Amino acid sequence: MADVTSAASVGTSISATIFESLDVGSGMNSPKLALDLTNAEKMPRQNAINADIEASEVSVSGFALLSSKVSELQTAFEALNDSDELSTATGTSSDSTKMSLSSVTGSAIPGSYNFTVSQLAQNQRTISDQFSSATATINGGTDFDLSLSVGATQEGTFSQDIDYLEVRAALNSGNITVSDGTNSFSVSMAQVETAQGVVSGSGLVNTGGLVLAMTAHAPSGFQFDFAQNSTSDGIDFTQKTAGTGTLTSNSGVVTAGITAATPVTGVAAVYSSALTPSVTGTLAVSDGTTTVSIDSATYANVAAQVTAIQAGANYDELLFTVAANGNNIQITYKTTGLISTAPAVTVGGSASTITTATSGVTAVNSPVVTTIPISTTTPAGVVAAINNANKGVQATLVDTGNDGTNYRIMLSGTNGADNVFSVTSSTSDDLGFGDTDKTLQVAQDSIIDYEGLTITRSSNQISDVITGATISLDATTSTSVRLNIASDTSLLKTNISNVVTIYNELQSLVTNLGTSDDASEDDMNGALAENFNMLNQLKSSIRTAIFADSGTGSGSITALRSVGISLDQTGKMTFSETTFSTAIEDSYSDVVSMLTGDTTDQNSFDTAEKGLSQDIATLLEGLTDSTGIITVSATNASSNVLDYQDELANLEERMEVVYQRYLAQFAAMETIMASMDTTKDYLKGQLESLSKAYDK
């Protein structure tokens, strides 16, 4: 018990000591006796509480160890949940100066791939006329506009869905007539039979015969080429000139595919409105749903008006952004698609006229035209304006001579045939950009041949031909280049072995924590013995998850047992390398599907199947998160420690009261004993006096 330091206890103790020194009272050590009596009452309860505190603290440590090991097992399964990380792969090229593999992921399919490269992708490069200096005056110093057109229109396609039965039915009842909007022609049953080479009058014609007949009888000015669809019954019609021709037919169903005349989603809408540069008044812009309103103020130019709008409340909620473009406010939508409600701009309460620069949908790869105001009328000013427009064409000022008087503007586009560009001017001088001889290099796609299939891409980095690998094209080839990909599954084997090791460690830890062994020298032995049922539930749920069938099993690979994982009679997890090797050699792709669901970098909120590994990792994470059974149990144990510490403090307070009571009782006894001693001495003195009187 703590030392007694209260004034009352000190005073009582001193009184008892004085009595004892004067040999008065009982002669007992009353403070010691009071303390002994108090301790006799306190110590059993104090020891019990301290034991409870120690047990709860050990439980907290036990749950920490358990949580750590479960998290370790979760991490081990997360190493098996991405399809491109299960194994590693390496790639080599028979001629790396022409073609190589710039990246190879674990999901790359092993094998040898033969390619030829007939053309590399490149960008367009165009130069201007020559200028005497970077600051030479252009257009007499008067502001002008350049129009930058980026993109190329492709030929449109139409598809006619018509199978051989429909062909026969249509020809039996008449002719099949096709029109391009300007020209039309018809083919008969006899013409199709002749083109197809079947017996006249047999009627055994099909879609292929119809294509042959149309090719033979189409007028020379017909605006479409024909081909039988390679994947379904029907005919594909492709425009000979981009944007020219609209197909109709009296048979089958004609649908527009990708046509230059039919806009498709793909380009963000851009609108523009001319504003008065210097103005005083309110500002407002709206997308039809959200409106940004700015209080009345004085603005020196359009840029100041735009800055005020950008700083307005709800600006970030608009469907578009705004920017200054000379004396115009330019509105650019954040996403592609049709605009259901046109934007609105109001200055000083008056609506401004809105014009459409880009409608939001455009023909596939049709040019996107941007007007670039040139206010600094020098070569350097033109370069800055083009680059500030940020429309995919980079401008550079180059001095081509030695005396500093041979400046040209070089424009460089992006690789690919679809990224061709042209420049025109609002004046008669286009700075030479329109001259044929000023195009130093034309935009073109890369063209490769893969196993007899011709493939075109806008880049020299091709990542969609060999799964999991990126091909780098460096030069054209005259002979075939072979790319070899080899897979190394040793990482997968190591990671599965790691799962087995950690699982067994977890089982051993659970056993040690949940079962008391007097012979054990481990301080944590039996730390969670009181949570035995919870530990059994934990082991059962983990075991069930690990040995469940995968929701993405494939072929004969349906669960971890398919790759050699099992339990022996003692509950210890084992790993059969023989079973693993067989599964990898015969069914590697199925193993990937079973473990990962053929996914990579899964989003935990995605409801799609993610494979057995992620399912197990998710369950393990649920055990240790803020609401998990391990975390909740550890929190309860920590709370018990605090409760026991409060109980111990309360016990000390109660025992202080008991100790004071004992001291007060003994003090009263000593006072009575002292009084009795005084009376005894008085009587003794009187009796001695009487005795002496009689002795005389």
Order of alpha helices (4+ residues) and beta strands (2+ residues): alpha-alpha-beta-beta-beta-beta-beta-beta-alpha-beta-beta-alpha-alpha-beta-beta-beta-beta-beta-beta-beta-beta-alpha-beta-beta-beta-beta-beta-beta-beta-alpha-beta-beta-beta-beta-beta-beta-beta-beta-beta-alpha-alpha-beta-beta-alpha-alpha-alpha
